[in-house]
Amino acid sequence: MVITPVLWSTAGIVTRQLTPELQQSGRFEITFWRSLFAAVWVGGYLVGVQHSLLGTVRRAGRAGLVSGAMWCVMFCAFMLALTLTTVANTLIVLSVGPLTTALLARAWLRQPIAPRTWLAIAIAMAGMVWMFAGSFRTDGGAHVAGMLLAFAVPIAGAVNLVTIQKSGGTVDLIPAVFLGGVFSVALMIVPAWPLHAGGRDIFLLALLGFFQLGLPCTLMLVAARNLSATEISLLALLEVVLGPLWAWLGAGEVPARETLAGGALVLVALIGNELLPGNRPRTIGGRRSDSAAAIH
């Protein structure tokens, strides 16, 4: 699961290599190409490994459709929120993801949440606010609309994780990532048209689709066999912590002191949640062996 947000966090540094015109006015097109290549990557995996694309999609059933719709919301809403409000506003909203997931998992799956995990959620949210509070803005209706749109990401992420966990490993939901890409492409093609990306831009967007979206989302589904929904949502915050680091190392964008301090606080929360003793379920053959597994 740690590999997943590491790959997710490379979006900023790769996007910086796109042409300035595409960076400034091509958010819909970037989302279109990224989703397209993610769908191609996952579709190729399903054909090459499972020798059936339509068959695996059909077997995913209703859970696959729900999960695919949630992937689509996450693929699109983040980029669209950035067209209306600041990156800081968007990321602060995303910090509620672990809390949203914990509440939904407790209500829907009746998963017990360890006290250390509640503490980690609170500390991580505080760290995220510390990282970006200096750039937080609420002036103007566009910022409010953007933050409301950004809130769709943690909600969709929570619903997606609960859907994945509720399937209990009995349904292969990797096809849902493919469906999410297809749904996103269908939604983005009209606002993205006409397409302006050149050959170099398309190559970089293919890298994003393959390695920053398709592969890590697939890895997350593998991790979900052994981790709770809340743990996955907490570890996903590494993306926000690592993003400024890659921009610093690869593009010379020196982060503010608050960004470093808040990021360190988030890391403390994540590491503490994984290392401190608690009531983590044991796994047997990729399945949880305690009462949490029984609900599946």
QUIGIRA-V713142 format. One record per pair of residues at least 24 apart in sequence whose C-alpha atoms are under 6 Angstrom apart, sorted by the first residue. I is the first residue (numbers start at 1). GAP is how many residues later the second one is. D is the distance in whole Angstrom. If there is no record, write none. Layout:
i=I gap=GAP d=D
i=I gap=GAP d=D
This chain:
i=1 gap=219 d=6
i=1 gap=222 d=6
i=4 gap=212 d=4
i=5 gap=231 d=5
i=5 gap=233 d=6
i=5 gap=234 d=5
i=7 gap=205 d=5
i=8 gap=204 d=5
i=8 gap=231 d=6
i=9 gap=230 d=5
i=9 gap=233 d=6
i=9 gap=234 d=5
i=13 gap=234 d=5
i=18 gap=183 d=6
i=28 gap=160 d=6
i=28 gap=164 d=5
i=29 gap=163 d=5
i=32 gap=153 d=5
i=32 gap=156 d=5
i=34 gap=171 d=6
i=34 gap=174 d=6
i=34 gap=175 d=4
i=35 gap=146 d=5
i=35 gap=150 d=6
i=36 gap=145 d=6
i=36 gap=149 d=6
i=37 gap=169 d=6
i=37 gap=172 d=5
i=38 gap=171 d=4
i=38 gap=172 d=5
i=38 gap=175 d=6
i=38 gap=176 d=4
i=39 gap=139 d=5
i=39 gap=142 d=5
i=41 gap=169 d=6
i=42 gap=136 d=6
i=57 gap=118 d=5
i=60 gap=111 d=6
i=60 gap=113 d=6
i=64 gap=109 d=6
i=64 gap=112 d=5
i=67 gap=93 d=5
i=67 gap=109 d=6
i=68 gap=108 d=4
i=68 gap=109 d=6
i=68 gap=111 d=5
i=68 gap=112 d=4
i=69 gap=111 d=6
i=70 gap=86 d=5
i=70 gap=90 d=6
i=71 gap=109 d=5
i=72 gap=108 d=4
i=72 gap=111 d=6
i=72 gap=112 d=5
i=74 gap=79 d=5
i=78 gap=72 d=6
i=81 gap=65 d=5
i=81 gap=68 d=6
i=81 gap=69 d=5
i=84 gap=58 d=5
i=84 gap=59 d=6
i=84 gap=62 d=5
i=85 gap=58 d=4
i=85 gap=61 d=5
i=88 gap=44 d=5
i=88 gap=47 d=6
i=88 gap=48 d=6
i=89 gap=47 d=5
i=90 gap=57 d=6
i=90 gap=60 d=6
i=92 gap=37 d=6
i=93 gap=58 d=6
i=94 gap=60 d=6
i=95 gap=30 d=5
i=97 gap=57 d=4
i=98 gap=132 d=6
i=98 gap=135 d=5
i=98 gap=136 d=5
i=101 gap=57 d=4
i=101 gap=129 d=6
i=102 gap=128 d=5
i=105 gap=57 d=6
i=111 gap=181 d=6
i=117 gap=156 d=6
i=120 gap=149 d=5
i=120 gap=153 d=6
i=123 gap=146 d=6
i=124 gap=142 d=4
i=124 gap=145 d=6
i=127 gap=135 d=4
i=127 gap=138 d=5
i=127 gap=139 d=5
i=128 gap=134 d=6
i=130 gap=132 d=5
i=131 gap=127 d=5
i=131 gap=128 d=4
i=131 gap=131 d=5
i=161 gap=68 d=6
i=166 gap=130 d=6
i=168 gap=128 d=5
i=225 gap=61 d=5
i=226 gap=60 d=6
